[in-house]
Amino acid sequence: MISQYKLREERFRDGIEKKKLLWNEISEVLKSVGVTCTGEQAEGKWKSLLRAFRKAKTLGLQKKAFPFFTEMSENEEVVESSELDYTAESQEQGNLSLYIMCM
Protein backbone atom coordinates (compact mmCIF):
# COMPACT_ATOMS: atom_id res chain seq x y z
CA MET A 1 0.00 0.00 0.00
CA ILE A 2 2.84 2.37 0.82
CA SER A 3 4.36 2.03 -2.63
CA GLN A 4 0.96 2.48 -4.31
CA TYR A 5 0.35 5.67 -2.35
CA LYS A 6 3.80 6.93 -3.31
CA LEU A 7 3.11 6.26 -7.01
CA ARG A 8 0.05 8.51 -6.75
CA GLU A 9 1.45 11.08 -4.32
CA GLU A 10 1.42 13.97 -6.76
CA ARG A 11 -2.11 13.15 -7.86
CA PHE A 12 -3.27 13.11 -4.23
CA ARG A 13 -1.73 16.52 -3.62
CA ASP A 14 -2.65 18.36 -6.81
CA GLY A 15 -6.37 18.28 -6.05
CA ILE A 16 -7.40 17.73 -9.68
CA GLU A 17 -8.66 14.20 -9.09
CA LYS A 18 -10.89 13.21 -6.23
CA LYS A 19 -9.12 11.21 -3.54
CA LYS A 20 -11.92 8.67 -3.64
CA LEU A 21 -10.99 7.73 -7.21
CA LEU A 22 -7.33 7.34 -6.28
CA TRP A 23 -8.18 5.12 -3.30
CA ASN A 24 -10.36 3.02 -5.59
CA GLU A 25 -7.36 2.59 -7.93
CA ILE A 26 -5.23 1.45 -5.00
CA SER A 27 -8.00 -0.91 -3.92
CA GLU A 28 -7.99 -2.52 -7.38
CA VAL A 29 -4.22 -3.05 -7.23
CA LEU A 30 -4.55 -4.60 -3.78
CA LYS A 31 -7.30 -6.90 -5.07
CA SER A 32 -4.99 -8.05 -7.87
CA VAL A 33 -2.54 -9.34 -5.24
CA GLY A 34 -5.20 -11.00 -3.10
CA VAL A 35 -6.11 -8.26 -0.59
CA THR A 36 -9.82 -7.57 -0.85
CA CYS A 37 -10.86 -4.11 0.27
CA THR A 38 -12.78 -1.12 -0.95
CA GLY A 39 -11.26 2.27 -1.68
CA GLU A 40 -12.71 3.54 1.58
CA GLN A 41 -11.10 0.68 3.51
CA ALA A 42 -7.75 1.33 1.79
CA GLU A 43 -7.92 4.98 2.85
CA GLY A 44 -8.76 3.92 6.40
CA LYS A 45 -5.80 1.55 6.44
CA TRP A 46 -3.50 4.33 5.20
CA LYS A 47 -4.68 6.60 8.01
CA SER A 48 -4.05 3.78 10.50
CA LEU A 49 -0.54 3.32 9.08
CA LEU A 50 0.16 7.02 9.50
CA ARG A 51 -1.04 7.00 13.12
CA ALA A 52 1.03 3.92 13.96
CA PHE A 53 4.12 5.37 12.27
CA ARG A 54 3.82 8.67 14.14
CA LYS A 55 3.35 6.85 17.44
CA ALA A 56 6.34 4.54 16.86
CA LYS A 57 8.49 7.49 15.79
CA THR A 58 7.44 9.64 18.75
CA LEU A 59 8.03 6.86 21.27
CA GLY A 60 11.26 5.73 19.61
CA LEU A 61 9.92 2.18 19.19
CA GLN A 62 10.65 1.91 15.50
CA LYS A 63 10.64 -1.65 14.15
CA LYS A 64 9.70 -3.33 17.44
CA ALA A 65 6.27 -1.73 17.51
CA PHE A 66 5.72 -0.99 13.84
CA PRO A 67 6.89 -3.47 11.17
CA PHE A 68 6.63 -0.91 8.35
CA PHE A 69 8.80 1.68 10.11
CA THR A 70 11.73 1.39 7.69
CA GLU A 71 9.57 1.63 4.59
CA MET A 72 7.63 4.59 5.96
CA SER A 73 10.88 6.29 7.03
CA GLU A 74 12.32 5.88 3.53
CA ASN A 75 9.24 7.67 2.22
CA GLU A 76 9.07 10.26 4.99
CA GLU A 77 8.38 13.13 2.59
CA VAL A 78 5.34 11.24 1.30
CA VAL A 79 4.24 10.50 4.86
CA GLU A 80 4.67 14.11 5.96
CA SER A 81 2.68 15.50 3.03
CA SER A 82 -0.03 12.90 3.61
CA GLU A 83 -0.17 13.75 7.32
CA LEU A 84 -0.79 17.39 6.46
CA ASP A 85 -3.59 16.45 4.05
CA TYR A 86 -5.33 14.22 6.56
CA THR A 87 -4.91 16.61 9.49
CA ALA A 88 -6.69 19.33 7.52
CA GLU A 89 -9.28 16.86 6.24
CA SER A 90 -10.06 15.47 9.70
CA GLN A 91 -10.54 18.98 11.05
CA GLU A 92 -12.98 19.69 8.24
CA GLN A 93 -14.91 16.50 9.01
CA GLY A 94 -15.06 17.13 12.75
CA ASN A 95 -12.24 14.67 13.51
CA LEU A 96 -14.11 11.68 12.06
CA SER A 97 -11.90 8.62 12.49
CA LEU A 98 -12.03 5.49 10.36
CA TYR A 99 -11.09 2.21 11.99
CA ILE A 100 -11.58 -0.04 8.99
CA MET A 101 -8.94 -2.63 8.20
CA CYS A 102 -8.37 -4.12 4.74
CA MET A 103 -8.90 -7.84 4.99
BELVEN-V42499 format. One record per residue. RES is the residue in one letter. SS is DSSP state (H for helix, E for strand, C for the rest). Layout:
res:RES ss:SS
res:RES ss:SS
//
This chain:
res:M ss:C
res:I ss:H
res:S ss:H
res:Q ss:H
res:Y ss:H
res:K ss:H
res:L ss:H
res:R ss:C
res:E ss:H
res:E ss:H
res:R ss:H
res:F ss:H
res:R ss:H
res:D ss:H
res:G ss:C
res:I ss:C
res:E ss:C
res:K ss:C
res:K ss:H
res:K ss:H
res:L ss:H
res:L ss:H
res:W ss:H
res:N ss:H
res:E ss:H
res:I ss:H
res:S ss:H
res:E ss:H
res:V ss:H
res:L ss:H
res:K ss:H
res:S ss:H
res:V ss:C
res:G ss:C
res:V ss:C
res:T ss:C
res:C ss:C
res:T ss:C
res:G ss:H
res:E ss:H
res:Q ss:H
res:A ss:H
res:E ss:H
res:G ss:H
res:K ss:H
res:W ss:H
res:K ss:H
res:S ss:H
res:L ss:H
res:L ss:H
res:R ss:H
res:A ss:H
res:F ss:H
res:R ss:H
res:K ss:H
res:A ss:H
res:K ss:H
res:T ss:H
res:L ss:H
res:G ss:C
res:L ss:C
res:Q ss:H
res:K ss:H
res:K ss:H
res:A ss:C
res:F ss:C
res:P ss:C
res:F ss:C
res:F ss:H
res:T ss:H
res:E ss:H
res:M ss:H
res:S ss:H
res:E ss:H
res:N ss:C
res:E ss:H
res:E ss:H
res:V ss:H
res:V ss:H
res:E ss:H
res:S ss:H
res:S ss:H
res:E ss:H
res:L ss:H
res:D ss:H
res:Y ss:H
res:T ss:H
res:A ss:H
res:E ss:H
res:S ss:H
res:Q ss:H
res:E ss:H
res:Q ss:C
res:G ss:C
res:N ss:C
res:L ss:C
res:S ss:C
res:L ss:C
res:Y ss:C
res:I ss:C
res:M ss:C
res:C ss:C
res:M ss:C
//
